[in-house]
Amino acid sequence: MRFGDPVIKRHLRAVATAAAIATQAALALSLCAAPAHASPQIEALFSAAEVAAKANADGQPSVRSTIVDLVKPLESARTDAERMEIMAALSQLGKIRGKGEMQLVEIHLPVVSQNPLLNLARNTSLSPQVRKQALQTLRDINARDPVLDKAIALADADAATFSSMGADLKDFQRRRDGRGNLSEPTATALDPAREAAARQWLNERHIPINRTSLESAASSPEPEVLRALLDAGVNSVPKDRIGMGALTLAAATGCIAGQAGARDPRKVTEVAKLLVQAGVNINETDDAGNTPLIQAARSCPPAVLTSLMQMGAVPNHRNAQGFSALSYVLITNQLASADALIAQGARITKKEADKLFFEAPTDPAMKRTLERAIDNAQPANNLKTKK
């Protein structure tokens, strides 16, 4: 084969067509878009794929079998140019994001490609350029943790060939989410021994070392798993698609009974402490302006609210709708929680209180709580930072 070989074009075209079946045209075209500054050879590959996607022909092979066909020439290629072009095509396929059959490319690409690529990187008879590109492609296809661990060990053991690629792959492994997207770098240095122990503990339990696992451990809540993920270097600061950080997720769902039954609210407090120690802002806000304290006020008992405020949660913050944690507990008649918030300085104005109720409360306990809660001097919304 040579650069621009029609065999590679045919393989990539088949992948694009298989992924385009029963998929909206816009998604199909996003699969086939060549990256900016792509080489003429790669642009030609993706132009051919785009034509195939538009044709949306039936009878093409499955996504997995087509990727297998694309990877096979790596083992029989006779020149560096052939290997580099195939790896470039795999790297571009690794950028695929979508639903339906396009998501199958995300699933099958690393499974099919990662071991052949690792074998290339291990092959000392090949040029350093090809071996380094093989490790880079492992990153691009979002290779699984066990394979990345081997790639990192290989790079660390042969720094003369791979230079800093071991550290780069390790950083990618720490920061990626389930789809290979990167979060911001971690703010604190890791203890190598603790990191190694945490990774071993997580691998033994088949827990992926990524952002998705951290969010799950926070929201469940599972402090032991969360501690291991933090020790393994997973970044605790980034937020999900609606701006919720791990601490906000823990506060929002950690006290709600799951399929296994009631959850222990004390674990929410433990999770919160771990995240704050890891650098999470106790007053982080989601896209709706909710802090962890506001989220916790909806479902957590008074002890959790008190713990969050003792960690520095601002009691009088209002969200985008103008509601505070105290507003929510009053609306839902959680008087014990209201007492806990008031004890830490939470207040609302008379005007705000009037908006909470369709009619003036007649319950004596609620009336007494409102008397202590109302302060017509508007409480300061003194969040210094919003993350």
C-alpha positions in Angstrom: 0.0 0.0 0.0 1.0 3.6 -0.4 -0.3 7.0 0.8 -3.8 7.5 -0.4 -4.2 3.8 -1.2 -7.8 2.9 -2.2 -7.8 0.0 0.2 -7.7 2.3 3.2 -10.2 4.6 1.5 -12.5 1.7 1.1 -12.2 0.6 4.7 -12.8 4.1 6.1 -15.7 4.6 3.6 -17.3 1.4 4.9 -17.0 2.5 8.5 -18.6 5.8 7.7 -21.4 4.2 5.7 -22.1 1.6 8.4 -22.2 4.3 11.1 -24.5 6.5 9.0 -27.3 3.9 8.6 -30.4 5.0 10.4 -28.6 8.1 11.5 -29.5 11.7 10.8 -27.5 13.2 7.9 -26.0 15.9 10.1 -24.5 13.3 12.4 -23.3 11.3 9.5 -21.5 14.3 8.1 -19.9 15.0 11.5 -18.4 11.5 11.4 -16.8 12.3 8.1 -15.5 15.7 8.7 -11.7 15.9 8.3 -9.9 17.8 11.1 -8.5 21.3 10.6 -5.0 21.2 9.1 -5.3 17.6 8.0 -2.9 16.3 5.5 -4.1 16.0 1.9 -4.0 12.2 2.3 -6.3 12.3 5.3 -8.6 14.9 3.7 -8.9 12.5 0.7 -9.9 9.7 3.0 -12.6 11.7 4.7 -13.9 13.1 1.4 -14.4 9.5 0.3 -16.1 8.7 3.6 -18.4 11.7 3.3 -19.6 10.6 -0.1 -20.3 7.2 1.3 -22.2 8.6 4.2 -24.4 10.7 2.0 -25.1 7.7 -0.2 -26.2 5.8 3.0 -26.1 2.5 1.1 -27.5 -0.7 2.5 -25.6 -4.0 2.7 -22.4 -2.6 4.2 -20.5 -4.6 6.9 -21.0 -4.0 10.6 -19.1 -1.2 12.3 -17.0 -3.7 14.3 -16.1 -5.9 11.3 -15.2 -2.9 9.3 -12.9 -1.5 12.0 -11.3 -5.0 12.2 -10.6 -4.8 8.4 -9.1 -1.3 8.9 -6.8 -2.4 11.7 -5.6 -5.7 10.0 -3.2 -4.0 7.6 -1.2 -2.7 10.6 0.2 -6.2 11.1 1.1 -6.7 7.4 2.2 -3.2 6.5 5.7 -3.1 5.1 6.5 0.6 5.3 6.3 3.3 7.9 4.2 5.4 5.6 1.5 2.7 5.5 1.5 2.3 9.3 1.4 6.1 9.8 -1.6 6.5 7.5 -3.6 3.8 9.1 -2.9 5.2 12.5 -3.9 8.6 11.3 -7.2 7.2 10.1 -7.8 5.5 13.4 -7.0 8.7 15.3 -9.6 10.6 13.2 -12.2 7.9 13.8 -11.5 8.3 17.5 -13.0 11.8 17.3 -16.4 10.4 16.5 -19.2 11.5 18.8 -22.8 10.7 18.3 -25.7 8.4 19.1 -27.1 5.2 17.7 -24.7 3.3 15.4 -22.2 6.2 15.5 -21.8 5.4 19.2 -20.8 1.9 18.1 -17.7 3.3 16.6 -16.8 4.8 20.0 -17.4 1.4 21.6 -15.6 -0.9 19.1 -12.7 1.2 18.0 -10.6 0.9 21.2 -11.5 -2.7 21.7 -10.4 -3.7 18.2 -7.5 -1.4 17.8 -5.7 -1.1 21.2 -3.8 -4.4 21.3 -2.4 -4.1 17.7 -1.3 -0.6 18.5 0.3 -1.7 21.7 2.2 -4.4 19.8 3.4 -1.8 17.3 4.7 0.4 20.2 6.5 -2.7 21.6 8.2 -3.7 18.3 11.8 -2.5 18.7 12.5 -3.2 15.0 10.2 -0.3 14.0 11.2 3.3 13.8 10.8 5.5 17.0 8.4 7.7 15.0 6.0 4.8 14.4 6.3 3.5 17.9 5.6 6.9 19.4 2.7 7.4 17.0 1.2 4.1 18.2 1.1 5.3 21.8 -0.4 8.6 20.7 -3.0 6.7 18.7 -3.9 4.7 21.8 -4.8 8.0 23.4 -6.7 9.2 20.4 -8.9 6.0 20.3 -9.6 6.3 24.1 -7.9 2.9 24.9 -9.0 1.1 28.0 -7.2 1.5 31.3 -5.5 -1.9 31.4 -3.9 -1.3 28.0 -3.0 2.3 28.8 -1.3 1.0 32.0 0.9 -1.2 29.8 1.6 1.7 27.4 2.6 3.9 30.3 4.9 1.3 31.7 6.4 0.8 28.3 7.0 4.5 27.8 8.4 5.0 31.3 10.9 2.1 30.8 12.2 3.5 27.4 12.3 7.2 27.9 15.0 7.4 25.2 12.4 6.4 22.6 9.2 7.8 24.1 10.5 10.8 26.0 7.7 12.2 28.1 4.9 10.2 26.6 4.4 8.1 29.7 3.6 11.2 31.8 1.4 12.5 29.0 -0.6 9.3 28.8 -0.9 9.1 32.6 -2.2 12.7 32.7 -4.7 11.8 29.9 -5.8 8.7 31.9 -6.4 10.7 35.0 -8.3 13.5 33.4 -10.5 11.8 30.8 -14.1 11.1 31.2 -15.9 8.0 29.8 -15.6 9.3 26.2 -12.1 10.5 26.2 -12.9 14.1 26.8 -10.4 15.9 29.1 -11.2 17.8 32.3 -8.9 20.5 33.6 -5.6 19.5 35.1 -5.5 18.4 38.7 -4.5 21.2 41.1 -2.5 19.2 43.5 0.4 16.8 43.2 -0.2 13.1 43.8 1.5 10.8 46.2 3.0 8.1 43.9 2.6 5.3 46.4 -0.9 6.2 47.3 -1.8 6.6 43.7 -0.5 3.1 42.8 -2.3 1.6 45.8 -5.6 3.3 44.8 -5.3 2.2 41.2 -4.7 -1.4 42.2 -7.7 -1.3 44.6 -10.0 0.2 41.9 -8.8 -2.2 39.2 -9.4 -5.2 41.4 -13.0 -4.0 41.7 -13.3 -3.2 38.0 -14.0 0.4 38.7 -13.0 2.6 35.8 -10.6 5.4 36.8 -12.3 8.3 35.3 -14.6 11.3 35.9 -17.8 9.3 35.4 -16.9 6.9 38.2 -16.1 9.9 40.5 -19.5 11.5 39.8 -21.2 8.1 40.5 -19.3 7.7 43.8 -20.2 11.2 44.9 -23.9 10.9 44.1 -24.4 7.3 45.4 -22.6 8.3 47.9 -19.6 5.9 48.2 -16.9 7.7 50.2 -14.4 4.7 50.0 -14.6 4.6 46.2 -14.4 8.4 46.0 -11.3 8.5 48.2 -9.6 5.9 46.0 -10.5 7.8 42.8 -9.2 11.0 44.2 -6.0 9.3 45.3 -5.7 7.8 41.8 -5.7 11.4 40.4 -9.2 11.8 39.0 -9.9 15.5 38.9 -12.7 16.5 41.3 -13.3 20.1 40.0 -15.0 19.9 36.5 -18.7 19.9 36.1 -21.3 18.0 34.0 -23.3 19.3 31.1 -25.7 21.3 33.3 -22.9 22.7 35.4 -23.2 20.4 38.4 -19.9 19.5 40.1 -19.4 16.3 42.1 -20.2 18.1 45.4 -23.4 19.5 44.0 -24.3 16.0 42.7 -23.7 14.5 46.1 -25.8 17.1 47.8 -28.6 16.7 45.2 -28.9 12.9 45.2 -26.9 11.5 48.1 -29.8 11.6 50.6 -32.4 10.3 48.3 -33.3 6.6 48.7 -32.1 4.5 45.8 -33.1 1.0 44.6 -31.2 -0.5 47.5 -33.2 1.5 50.0 -32.5 4.4 52.2 -29.0 6.0 52.1 -26.9 7.1 55.0 -26.8 10.9 55.1 -23.5 10.8 57.0 -21.9 9.5 53.8 -22.9 12.8 52.1 -21.0 14.7 54.8 -18.0 12.4 54.3 -18.1 12.8 50.6 -18.4 16.6 50.9 -15.3 16.7 53.2 -13.3 14.6 50.8 -14.2 16.9 47.9 -13.5 20.1 49.7 -10.1 18.7 50.8 -9.5 17.9 47.2 -10.0 21.5 46.2 -13.7 21.7 45.4 -15.4 25.0 46.2 -18.0 24.4 48.9 -20.1 27.2 47.3 -19.8 26.0 43.7 -22.9 26.9 41.6 -24.6 25.0 38.8 -26.1 26.6 35.7 -29.2 27.5 37.7 -27.2 29.1 40.5 -27.8 26.3 43.0 -25.0 25.7 45.6 -24.5 22.3 47.3 -26.3 23.7 50.4 -29.4 24.6 48.3 -29.5 21.1 46.7 -29.0 19.4 50.1 -31.8 21.5 51.6 -34.3 19.7 49.3 -33.7 16.2 50.6 -31.0 16.0 53.3 -31.6 16.1 57.1 -30.5 19.0 59.3 -27.2 17.5 60.3 -26.0 17.5 56.7 -26.9 21.2 56.2 -25.1 22.1 59.4 -22.0 20.2 58.3 -21.9 22.0 55.0 -22.2 25.4 56.6 -19.5 24.4 59.1 -17.3 23.7 56.0 -18.0 27.2 54.7 -21.3 27.0 52.8 -22.9 30.4 52.6 -26.5 30.1 54.0 -28.0 33.1 52.3 -27.1 32.5 48.7 -30.0 32.9 46.3 -30.2 30.9 43.0 -31.3 32.2 39.7 -34.9 32.0 40.8 -34.2 34.0 43.9 -34.6 31.1 46.3 -32.2 30.2 49.1 -31.8 27.0 51.1 -34.1 28.4 53.8 -36.7 29.2 51.1 -36.8 25.5 50.1 -37.1 24.0 53.6 -39.9 26.5 54.5 -41.8 25.6 51.3 -41.6 21.9 52.1 -42.3 22.4 55.8 -39.0 21.0 57.0 -38.9 23.0 60.2 -36.0 21.2 61.8 -33.9 22.0 58.7 -35.1 25.6 58.9 -33.9 25.8 62.5 -30.5 24.5 61.5 -30.2 27.1 58.8 -31.4 29.9 61.0 -28.9 28.9 63.7 -26.2 29.5 61.2 -27.5 32.9 60.1 -29.9 32.1 57.3 -32.6 34.7 56.8 -35.3 35.8 54.4 -37.2 39.1 54.0 -40.9 39.5 54.7 -41.5 40.0 51.0 -39.7 36.7 50.2 -41.7 34.9 52.9 -45.0 36.2 51.4 -44.1 34.7 48.0 -43.5 31.3 49.5 -47.1 30.7 50.6 -50.3 31.0 48.7 -52.0 31.9 52.1 -50.4 33.0 55.3 -49.4 30.0 57.4 -51.7 29.3 60.4 -49.6 26.5 61.9 -48.1 27.8 65.2 -44.8 26.0 64.7 -44.4 27.5 61.2 -45.4 31.0 62.4 -42.7 30.8 65.2 -40.1 29.7 62.6 -41.0 32.5 60.3 -40.7 35.0 63.1 -37.1 33.9 63.6 -36.4 33.6 59.9 -37.6 37.0 58.7 -35.1 39.9 58.6 -36.2 42.8 56.4 -32.6 43.9 56.0 -31.8 41.9 52.8 -29.2 39.3 53.8 -25.9 39.6 51.9 -25.4 37.1 49.1 -21.7 37.0 49.8 -20.4 34.3 47.6 -16.9 35.4 46.7 -16.5 33.0 43.8 -18.8 30.9 41.7 -17.5 27.8 40.2 
